[in-house]
Amino acid sequence: MVSVVDRISRAFEQGEVTIGVLIVFKKAFDTIQHKILLSKLLRYGIRSTPHRWFTNYLSGHQKRV
């Protein structure tokens, strides 16, 4: 996310056109078991700060189907 913001800022400063596409993943996260997702993220090498971001994000969400 920081990298994306940095690229957009640099492009804006250079007078380039920037386009953003935002995707809401809320429903996707509500349809899976959070423990399984977090363990798979670790298995795929998502660790440290990014993993904590996901953990914090999912800790306040309840699974709904």
N, CA, C and O atoms as a Maestro MAE file, in Angstrom:
{
 s_m_m2io_version
 :::
 2.0.0
}

f_m_ct {
 s_m_title
 :::
 protein
 m_atom[260] {
  # First column is atom index #
  i_m_mmod_type
  r_m_x_coord
  r_m_y_coord
  r_m_z_coord
  i_m_residue_number
  s_m_chain_name
  s_m_pdb_residue_name
  s_m_pdb_atom_name
  i_m_atomic_number
  :::
  1 25 0.819 -1.174 0.000 1 A "MET " " N  " 7
  2 3 0.000 0.000 0.000 1 A "MET " " CA " 6
  3 2 0.874 1.252 0.000 1 A "MET " " C  " 6
  4 15 0.595 2.212 -0.718 1 A "MET " " O  " 8
  5 25 1.912 1.236 0.795 2 A "VAL " " N  " 7
  6 3 2.814 2.388 0.862 2 A "VAL " " CA " 6
  7 2 3.463 2.612 -0.502 2 A "VAL " " C  " 6
  8 15 3.611 3.749 -0.948 2 A "VAL " " O  " 8
  9 25 3.844 1.528 -1.155 3 A "SER " " N  " 7
  10 3 4.453 1.623 -2.478 3 A "SER " " CA " 6
  11 2 3.492 2.234 -3.491 3 A "SER " " C  " 6
  12 15 3.897 3.054 -4.315 3 A "SER " " O  " 8
  13 25 2.233 1.843 -3.434 4 A "VAL " " N  " 7
  14 3 1.233 2.379 -4.353 4 A "VAL " " CA " 6
  15 2 1.045 3.875 -4.129 4 A "VAL " " C  " 6
  16 15 1.016 4.649 -5.086 4 A "VAL " " O  " 8
  17 25 0.919 4.280 -2.880 5 A "VAL " " N  " 7
  18 3 0.749 5.698 -2.556 5 A "VAL " " CA " 6
  19 2 1.967 6.498 -3.027 5 A "VAL " " C  " 6
  20 15 1.829 7.603 -3.553 5 A "VAL " " O  " 8
  21 25 3.144 5.935 -2.834 6 A "ASP " " N  " 7
  22 3 4.371 6.606 -3.262 6 A "ASP " " CA " 6
  23 2 4.390 6.782 -4.781 6 A "ASP " " C  " 6
  24 15 4.729 7.856 -5.279 6 A "ASP " " O  " 8
  25 25 4.032 5.740 -5.506 7 A "ARG " " N  " 7
  26 3 4.014 5.829 -6.976 7 A "ARG " " CA " 6
  27 2 3.000 6.854 -7.460 7 A "ARG " " C  " 6
  28 15 3.281 7.621 -8.381 7 A "ARG " " O  " 8
  29 25 1.838 6.871 -6.854 8 A "ILE " " N  " 7
  30 3 0.806 7.837 -7.239 8 A "ILE " " CA " 6
  31 2 1.283 9.258 -6.948 8 A "ILE " " C  " 6
  32 15 1.092 10.158 -7.766 8 A "ILE " " O  " 8
  33 25 1.896 9.459 -5.800 9 A "SER " " N  " 7
  34 3 2.398 10.788 -5.438 9 A "SER " " CA " 6
  35 2 3.452 11.267 -6.425 9 A "SER " " C  " 6
  36 15 3.415 12.415 -6.868 9 A "SER " " O  " 8
  37 25 4.392 10.389 -6.771 10 A "ARG " " N  " 7
  38 3 5.433 10.768 -7.728 10 A "ARG " " CA " 6
  39 2 4.849 11.073 -9.099 10 A "ARG " " C  " 6
  40 15 5.246 12.045 -9.742 10 A "ARG " " O  " 8
  41 25 3.919 10.258 -9.545 11 A "ALA " " N  " 7
  42 3 3.288 10.489 -10.850 11 A "ALA " " CA " 6
  43 2 2.535 11.812 -10.855 11 A "ALA " " C  " 6
  44 15 2.601 12.559 -11.832 11 A "ALA " " O  " 8
  45 25 1.828 12.106 -9.783 12 A "PHE " " N  " 7
  46 3 1.079 13.358 -9.668 12 A "PHE " " CA " 6
  47 2 2.027 14.558 -9.726 12 A "PHE " " C  " 6
  48 15 1.759 15.543 -10.414 12 A "PHE " " O  " 8
  49 25 3.131 14.459 -8.997 13 A "GLU " " N  " 7
  50 3 4.113 15.550 -8.982 13 A "GLU " " CA " 6
  51 2 4.734 15.776 -10.354 13 A "GLU " " C  " 6
  52 15 5.125 16.897 -10.679 13 A "GLU " " O  " 8
  53 25 4.829 14.719 -11.167 14 A "GLN " " N  " 7
  54 3 5.417 14.814 -12.505 14 A "GLN " " CA " 6
  55 2 4.360 15.157 -13.560 14 A "GLN " " C  " 6
  56 15 4.660 15.189 -14.754 14 A "GLN " " O  " 8
  57 25 3.139 15.409 -13.122 15 A "GLY " " N  " 7
  58 3 2.086 15.793 -14.047 15 A "GLY " " CA " 6
  59 2 1.492 14.642 -14.837 15 A "GLY " " C  " 6
  60 15 0.803 14.869 -15.832 15 A "GLY " " O  " 8
  61 25 1.745 13.414 -14.414 16 A "GLU " " N  " 7
  62 3 1.200 12.249 -15.101 16 A "GLU " " CA " 6
  63 2 -0.229 11.976 -14.633 16 A "GLU " " C  " 6
  64 15 -0.624 12.362 -13.533 16 A "GLU " " O  " 8
  65 25 -0.981 11.312 -15.483 17 A "VAL " " N  " 7
  66 3 -2.352 10.930 -15.139 17 A "VAL " " CA " 6
  67 2 -2.295 9.665 -14.288 17 A "VAL " " C  " 6
  68 15 -1.571 8.726 -14.617 17 A "VAL " " O  " 8
  69 25 -3.048 9.641 -13.208 18 A "THR " " N  " 7
  70 3 -3.104 8.450 -12.364 18 A "THR " " CA " 6
  71 2 -4.542 7.967 -12.266 18 A "THR " " C  " 6
  72 15 -5.482 8.761 -12.224 18 A "THR " " O  " 8
  73 25 -4.691 6.670 -12.232 19 A "ILE " " N  " 7
  74 3 -6.007 6.043 -12.110 19 A "ILE " " CA " 6
  75 2 -5.942 5.055 -10.962 19 A "ILE " " C  " 6
  76 15 -4.973 4.309 -10.829 19 A "ILE " " O  " 8
  77 25 -6.958 5.052 -10.148 20 A "GLY " " N  " 7
  78 3 -7.006 4.110 -9.030 20 A "GLY " " CA " 6
  79 2 -8.231 3.224 -9.128 20 A "GLY " " C  " 6
  80 15 -9.317 3.679 -9.486 20 A "GLY " " O  " 8
  81 25 -8.045 1.968 -8.810 21 A "VAL " " N  " 7
  82 3 -9.144 1.018 -8.757 21 A "VAL " " CA " 6
  83 2 -9.179 0.460 -7.340 21 A "VAL " " C  " 6
  84 15 -8.197 -0.112 -6.866 21 A "VAL " " O  " 8
  85 25 -10.299 0.627 -6.675 22 A "LEU " " N  " 7
  86 3 -10.440 0.154 -5.306 22 A "LEU " " CA " 6
  87 2 -11.353 -1.062 -5.291 22 A "LEU " " C  " 6
  88 15 -12.417 -1.061 -5.911 22 A "LEU " " O  " 8
  89 25 -10.939 -2.075 -4.594 23 A "ILE " " N  " 7
  90 3 -11.713 -3.303 -4.495 23 A "ILE " " CA " 6
  91 2 -12.023 -3.550 -3.023 23 A "ILE " " C  " 6
  92 15 -11.134 -3.474 -2.175 23 A "ILE " " O  " 8
  93 25 -13.259 -3.838 -2.729 24 A "VAL " " N  " 7
  94 3 -13.670 -4.121 -1.361 24 A "VAL " " CA " 6
  95 2 -13.662 -5.639 -1.174 24 A "VAL " " C  " 6
  96 15 -14.366 -6.364 -1.877 24 A "VAL " " O  " 8
  97 25 -12.868 -6.103 -0.229 25 A "PHE " " N  " 7
  98 3 -12.727 -7.534 0.011 25 A "PHE " " CA " 6
  99 2 -13.553 -8.014 1.200 25 A "PHE " " C  " 6
  100 15 -13.426 -9.169 1.606 25 A "PHE " " O  " 8
  101 25 -14.394 -7.155 1.765 26 A "LYS " " N  " 7
  102 3 -15.123 -7.498 2.970 26 A "LYS " " CA " 6
  103 2 -15.898 -8.795 2.830 26 A "LYS " " C  " 6
  104 15 -15.789 -9.669 3.689 26 A "LYS " " O  " 8
  105 25 -16.677 -8.940 1.769 27 A "LYS " " N  " 7
  106 3 -17.479 -10.145 1.604 27 A "LYS " " CA " 6
  107 2 -16.592 -11.372 1.407 27 A "LYS " " C  " 6
  108 15 -16.922 -12.457 1.887 27 A "LYS " " O  " 8
  109 25 -15.489 -11.212 0.715 28 A "ALA " " N  " 7
  110 3 -14.577 -12.337 0.517 28 A "ALA " " CA " 6
  111 2 -14.018 -12.815 1.853 28 A "ALA " " C  " 6
  112 15 -13.922 -14.020 2.089 28 A "ALA " " O  " 8
  113 25 -13.650 -11.885 2.726 29 A "PHE " " N  " 7
  114 3 -13.111 -12.257 4.028 29 A "PHE " " CA " 6
  115 2 -14.183 -12.862 4.925 29 A "PHE " " C  " 6
  116 15 -13.869 -13.658 5.809 29 A "PHE " " O  " 8
  117 25 -15.442 -12.496 4.709 30 A "ASP " " N  " 7
  118 3 -16.522 -13.036 5.529 30 A "ASP " " CA " 6
  119 2 -16.874 -14.472 5.173 30 A "ASP " " C  " 6
  120 15 -17.553 -15.145 5.948 30 A "ASP " " O  " 8
  121 25 -16.429 -14.956 4.018 31 A "THR " " N  " 7
  122 3 -16.827 -16.299 3.578 31 A "THR " " CA " 6
  123 2 -15.777 -17.364 3.885 31 A "THR " " C  " 6
  124 15 -15.986 -18.535 3.566 31 A "THR " " O  " 8
  125 25 -14.660 -16.990 4.494 32 A "ILE " " N  " 7
  126 3 -13.611 -17.967 4.795 32 A "ILE " " CA " 6
  127 2 -13.308 -17.963 6.289 32 A "ILE " " C  " 6
  128 15 -13.632 -17.015 7.005 32 A "ILE " " O  " 8
  129 25 -12.686 -19.036 6.736 33 A "GLN " " N  " 7
  130 3 -12.267 -19.104 8.134 33 A "GLN " " CA " 6
  131 2 -10.967 -18.321 8.280 33 A "GLN " " C  " 6
  132 15 -9.985 -18.596 7.591 33 A "GLN " " O  " 8
  133 25 -10.972 -17.349 9.178 34 A "HIS " " N  " 7
  134 3 -9.843 -16.431 9.319 34 A "HIS " " CA " 6
  135 2 -8.557 -17.148 9.742 34 A "HIS " " C  " 6
  136 15 -7.475 -16.796 9.271 34 A "HIS " " O  " 8
  137 25 -8.659 -18.134 10.612 35 A "LYS " " N  " 7
  138 3 -7.466 -18.861 11.056 35 A "LYS " " CA " 6
  139 2 -6.784 -19.552 9.882 35 A "LYS " " C  " 6
  140 15 -5.557 -19.568 9.787 35 A "LYS " " O  " 8
  141 25 -7.592 -20.124 8.986 36 A "ILE " " N  " 7
  142 3 -7.033 -20.811 7.815 36 A "ILE " " CA " 6
  143 2 -6.333 -19.805 6.910 36 A "ILE " " C  " 6
  144 15 -5.224 -20.060 6.440 36 A "ILE " " O  " 8
  145 25 -6.973 -18.666 6.664 37 A "LEU " " N  " 7
  146 3 -6.370 -17.643 5.818 37 A "LEU " " CA " 6
  147 2 -5.042 -17.169 6.396 37 A "LEU " " C  " 6
  148 15 -4.053 -17.067 5.670 37 A "LEU " " O  " 8
  149 25 -5.009 -16.880 7.688 38 A "LEU " " N  " 7
  150 3 -3.787 -16.384 8.311 38 A "LEU " " CA " 6
  151 2 -2.669 -17.415 8.257 38 A "LEU " " C  " 6
  152 15 -1.510 -17.055 8.053 38 A "LEU " " O  " 8
  153 25 -2.996 -18.683 8.434 39 A "SER " " N  " 7
  154 3 -1.954 -19.710 8.360 39 A "SER " " CA " 6
  155 2 -1.445 -19.859 6.929 39 A "SER " " C  " 6
  156 15 -0.254 -20.089 6.722 39 A "SER " " O  " 8
  157 25 -2.332 -19.731 5.937 40 A "LYS " " N  " 7
  158 3 -1.892 -19.814 4.542 40 A "LYS " " CA " 6
  159 2 -1.021 -18.617 4.163 40 A "LYS " " C  " 6
  160 15 -0.061 -18.761 3.405 40 A "LYS " " O  " 8
  161 25 -1.353 -17.440 4.687 41 A "LEU " " N  " 7
  162 3 -0.514 -16.281 4.420 41 A "LEU " " CA " 6
  163 2 0.906 -16.508 4.936 41 A "LEU " " C  " 6
  164 15 1.880 -16.170 4.264 41 A "LEU " " O  " 8
  165 25 1.013 -17.084 6.138 42 A "LEU " " N  " 7
  166 3 2.341 -17.408 6.671 42 A "LEU " " CA " 6
  167 2 3.061 -18.409 5.777 42 A "LEU " " C  " 6
  168 15 4.254 -18.268 5.507 42 A "LEU " " O  " 8
  169 25 2.332 -19.412 5.323 43 A "ARG " " N  " 7
  170 3 2.924 -20.440 4.460 43 A "ARG " " CA " 6
  171 2 3.446 -19.843 3.158 43 A "ARG " " C  " 6
  172 15 4.452 -20.305 2.619 43 A "ARG " " O  " 8
  173 25 2.760 -18.809 2.648 44 A "TYR " " N  " 7
  174 3 3.177 -18.175 1.395 44 A "TYR " " CA " 6
  175 2 4.182 -17.052 1.601 44 A "TYR " " C  " 6
  176 15 4.526 -16.344 0.655 44 A "TYR " " O  " 8
  177 25 4.655 -16.885 2.834 45 A "GLY " " N  " 7
  178 3 5.715 -15.922 3.104 45 A "GLY " " CA " 6
  179 2 5.247 -14.536 3.503 45 A "GLY " " C  " 6
  180 15 6.059 -13.614 3.585 45 A "GLY " " O  " 8
  181 25 3.950 -14.365 3.754 46 A "ILE " " N  " 7
  182 3 3.436 -13.071 4.209 46 A "ILE " " CA " 6
  183 2 3.620 -13.030 5.717 46 A "ILE " " C  " 6
  184 15 2.870 -13.668 6.455 46 A "ILE " " O  " 8
  185 25 4.621 -12.279 6.176 47 A "ARG " " N  " 7
  186 3 4.979 -12.258 7.588 47 A "ARG " " CA " 6
  187 2 5.115 -10.818 8.089 47 A "ARG " " C  " 6
  188 15 4.885 -9.870 7.339 47 A "ARG " " O  " 8
  189 25 5.473 -10.669 9.302 48 A "SER " " N  " 7
  190 3 5.762 -9.385 9.941 48 A "SER " " CA " 6
  191 2 4.594 -8.416 9.809 48 A "SER " " C  " 6
  192 15 3.450 -8.769 10.096 48 A "SER " " O  " 8
  193 25 4.886 -7.204 9.377 49 A "THR " " N  " 7
  194 3 3.877 -6.140 9.346 49 A "THR " " CA " 6
  195 2 2.673 -6.492 8.477 49 A "THR " " C  " 6
  196 15 1.542 -6.320 8.933 49 A "THR " " O  " 8
  197 25 2.858 -6.979 7.240 50 A "PRO " " N  " 7
  198 3 1.669 -7.315 6.444 50 A "PRO " " CA " 6
  199 2 0.779 -8.361 7.117 50 A "PRO " " C  " 6
  200 15 -0.447 -8.265 7.056 50 A "PRO " " O  " 8
  201 25 1.387 -9.351 7.754 51 A "HIS " " N  " 7
  202 3 0.607 -10.386 8.434 51 A "HIS " " CA " 6
  203 2 -0.154 -9.785 9.621 51 A "HIS " " C  " 6
  204 15 -1.309 -10.133 9.867 51 A "HIS " " O  " 8
  205 25 0.501 -8.883 10.350 52 A "ARG " " N  " 7
  206 3 -0.181 -8.212 11.471 52 A "ARG " " CA " 6
  207 2 -1.344 -7.361 10.972 52 A "ARG " " C  " 6
  208 15 -2.373 -7.273 11.642 52 A "ARG " " O  " 8
  209 25 -1.195 -6.725 9.790 53 A "TRP " " N  " 7
  210 3 -2.294 -5.940 9.221 53 A "TRP " " CA " 6
  211 2 -3.513 -6.825 8.986 53 A "TRP " " C  " 6
  212 15 -4.632 -6.476 9.362 53 A "TRP " " O  " 8
  213 25 -3.278 -7.982 8.355 54 A "PHE " " N  " 7
  214 3 -4.384 -8.902 8.109 54 A "PHE " " CA " 6
  215 2 -4.988 -9.399 9.413 54 A "PHE " " C  " 6
  216 15 -6.209 -9.462 9.553 54 A "PHE " " O  " 8
  217 25 -4.127 -9.753 10.374 55 A "THR " " N  " 7
  218 3 -4.613 -10.251 11.660 55 A "THR " " CA " 6
  219 2 -5.475 -9.199 12.349 55 A "THR " " C  " 6
  220 15 -6.563 -9.509 12.834 55 A "THR " " O  " 8
  221 25 -4.998 -7.963 12.394 56 A "ASN " " N  " 7
  222 3 -5.761 -6.887 13.025 56 A "ASN " " CA " 6
  223 2 -7.066 -6.627 12.285 56 A "ASN " " C  " 6
  224 15 -8.107 -6.426 12.911 56 A "ASN " " O  " 8
  225 25 -7.018 -6.629 10.959 57 A "TYR " " N  " 7
  226 3 -8.223 -6.391 10.169 57 A "TYR " " CA " 6
  227 2 -9.270 -7.465 10.436 57 A "TYR " " C  " 6
  228 15 -10.452 -7.166 10.609 57 A "TYR " " O  " 8
  229 25 -8.827 -8.715 10.466 58 A "LEU " " N  " 7
  230 3 -9.762 -9.827 10.625 58 A "LEU " " CA " 6
  231 2 -10.223 -10.004 12.065 58 A "LEU " " C  " 6
  232 15 -11.265 -10.617 12.293 58 A "LEU " " O  " 8
  233 25 -9.494 -9.496 13.031 59 A "SER " " N  " 7
  234 3 -9.854 -9.707 14.428 59 A "SER " " CA " 6
  235 2 -11.174 -9.032 14.783 59 A "SER " " C  " 6
  236 15 -11.857 -9.471 15.708 59 A "SER " " O  " 8
  237 25 -11.540 -7.982 14.073 60 A "GLY " " N  " 7
  238 3 -12.787 -7.288 14.366 60 A "GLY " " CA " 6
  239 2 -13.934 -7.716 13.487 60 A "GLY " " C  " 6
  240 15 -15.022 -7.146 13.580 60 A "GLY " " O  " 8
  241 25 -13.726 -8.706 12.632 61 A "HIS " " N  " 7
  242 3 -14.759 -9.144 11.710 61 A "HIS " " CA " 6
  243 2 -15.352 -10.478 12.142 61 A "HIS " " C  " 6
  244 15 -14.660 -11.340 12.684 61 A "HIS " " O  " 8
  245 25 -16.620 -10.623 11.897 62 A "GLN " " N  " 7
  246 3 -17.291 -11.884 12.170 62 A "GLN " " CA " 6
  247 2 -17.628 -12.548 10.849 62 A "GLN " " C  " 6
  248 15 -17.936 -11.882 9.860 62 A "GLN " " O  " 8
  249 25 -17.565 -13.857 10.848 63 A "LYS " " N  " 7
  250 3 -17.881 -14.612 9.643 63 A "LYS " " CA " 6
  251 2 -19.380 -14.671 9.468 63 A "LYS " " C  " 6
  252 15 -20.115 -15.029 10.390 63 A "LYS " " O  " 8
  253 25 -19.832 -14.315 8.265 64 A "ARG " " N  " 7
  254 3 -21.263 -14.387 7.934 64 A "ARG " " CA " 6
  255 2 -21.413 -15.047 6.584 64 A "ARG " " C  " 6
  256 15 -20.632 -14.803 5.664 64 A "ARG " " O  " 8
  257 25 -22.433 -15.891 6.474 65 A "VAL " " N  " 7
  258 3 -22.696 -16.522 5.188 65 A "VAL " " CA " 6
  259 2 -24.144 -16.309 4.829 65 A "VAL " " C  " 6
  260 15 -24.592 -16.760 3.775 65 A "VAL " " O  " 8
  :::
 }
 m_bond[259] {
  # First column is bond index #
  i_m_from
  i_m_to
  i_m_order
  :::
  1 1 2 1
  2 2 3 1
  3 3 4 2
  4 3 5 1
  5 5 6 1
  6 6 7 1
  7 7 8 2
  8 7 9 1
  9 9 10 1
  10 10 11 1
  11 11 12 2
  12 11 13 1
  13 13 14 1
  14 14 15 1
  15 15 16 2
  16 15 17 1
  17 17 18 1
  18 18 19 1
  19 19 20 2
  20 19 21 1
  21 21 22 1
  22 22 23 1
  23 23 24 2
  24 23 25 1
  25 25 26 1
  26 26 27 1
  27 27 28 2
  28 27 29 1
  29 29 30 1
  30 30 31 1
  31 31 32 2
  32 31 33 1
  33 33 34 1
  34 34 35 1
  35 35 36 2
  36 35 37 1
  37 37 38 1
  38 38 39 1
  39 39 40 2
  40 39 41 1
  41 41 42 1
  42 42 43 1
  43 43 44 2
  44 43 45 1
  45 45 46 1
  46 46 47 1
  47 47 48 2
  48 47 49 1
  49 49 50 1
  50 50 51 1
  51 51 52 2
  52 51 53 1
  53 53 54 1
  54 54 55 1
  55 55 56 2
  56 55 57 1
  57 57 58 1
  58 58 59 1
  59 59 60 2
  60 59 61 1
  61 61 62 1
  62 62 63 1
  63 63 64 2
  64 63 65 1
  65 65 66 1
  66 66 67 1
  67 67 68 2
  68 67 69 1
  69 69 70 1
  70 70 71 1
  71 71 72 2
  72 71 73 1
  73 73 74 1
  74 74 75 1
  75 75 76 2
  76 75 77 1
  77 77 78 1
  78 78 79 1
  79 79 80 2
  80 79 81 1
  81 81 82 1
  82 82 83 1
  83 83 84 2
  84 83 85 1
  85 85 86 1
  86 86 87 1
  87 87 88 2
  88 87 89 1
  89 89 90 1
  90 90 91 1
  91 91 92 2
  92 91 93 1
  93 93 94 1
  94 94 95 1
  95 95 96 2
  96 95 97 1
  97 97 98 1
  98 98 99 1
  99 99 100 2
  100 99 101 1
  101 101 102 1
  102 102 103 1
  103 103 104 2
  104 103 105 1
  105 105 106 1
  106 106 107 1
  107 107 108 2
  108 107 109 1
  109 109 110 1
  110 110 111 1
  111 111 112 2
  112 111 113 1
  113 113 114 1
  114 114 115 1
  115 115 116 2
  116 115 117 1
  117 117 118 1
  118 118 119 1
  119 119 120 2
  120 119 121 1
  121 121 122 1
  122 122 123 1
  123 123 124 2
  124 123 125 1
  125 125 126 1
  126 126 127 1
  127 127 128 2
  128 127 129 1
  129 129 130 1
  130 130 131 1
  131 131 132 2
  132 131 133 1
  133 133 134 1
  134 134 135 1
  135 135 136 2
  136 135 137 1
  137 137 138 1
  138 138 139 1
  139 139 140 2
  140 139 141 1
  141 141 142 1
  142 142 143 1
  143 143 144 2
  144 143 145 1
  145 145 146 1
  146 146 147 1
  147 147 148 2
  148 147 149 1
  149 149 150 1
  150 150 151 1
  151 151 152 2
  152 151 153 1
  153 153 154 1
  154 154 155 1
  155 155 156 2
  156 155 157 1
  157 157 158 1
  158 158 159 1
  159 159 160 2
  160 159 161 1
  161 161 162 1
  162 162 163 1
  163 163 164 2
  164 163 165 1
  165 165 166 1
  166 166 167 1
  167 167 168 2
  168 167 169 1
  169 169 170 1
  170 170 171 1
  171 171 172 2
  172 171 173 1
  173 173 174 1
  174 174 175 1
  175 175 176 2
  176 175 177 1
  177 177 178 1
  178 178 179 1
  179 179 180 2
  180 179 181 1
  181 181 182 1
  182 182 183 1
  183 183 184 2
  184 183 185 1
  185 185 186 1
  186 186 187 1
  187 187 188 2
  188 187 189 1
  189 189 190 1
  190 190 191 1
  191 191 192 2
  192 191 193 1
  193 193 194 1
  194 194 195 1
  195 195 196 2
  196 195 197 1
  197 197 198 1
  198 198 199 1
  199 199 200 2
  200 199 201 1
  201 201 202 1
  202 202 203 1
  203 203 204 2
  204 203 205 1
  205 205 206 1
  206 206 207 1
  207 207 208 2
  208 207 209 1
  209 209 210 1
  210 210 211 1
  211 211 212 2
  212 211 213 1
  213 213 214 1
  214 214 215 1
  215 215 216 2
  216 215 217 1
  217 217 218 1
  218 218 219 1
  219 219 220 2
  220 219 221 1
  221 221 222 1
  222 222 223 1
  223 223 224 2
  224 223 225 1
  225 225 226 1
  226 226 227 1
  227 227 228 2
  228 227 229 1
  229 229 230 1
  230 230 231 1
  231 231 232 2
  232 231 233 1
  233 233 234 1
  234 234 235 1
  235 235 236 2
  236 235 237 1
  237 237 238 1
  238 238 239 1
  239 239 240 2
  240 239 241 1
  241 241 242 1
  242 242 243 1
  243 243 244 2
  244 243 245 1
  245 245 246 1
  246 246 247 1
  247 247 248 2
  248 247 249 1
  249 249 250 1
  250 250 251 1
  251 251 252 2
  252 251 253 1
  253 253 254 1
  254 254 255 1
  255 255 256 2
  256 255 257 1
  257 257 258 1
  258 258 259 1
  259 259 260 2
  :::
 }
}
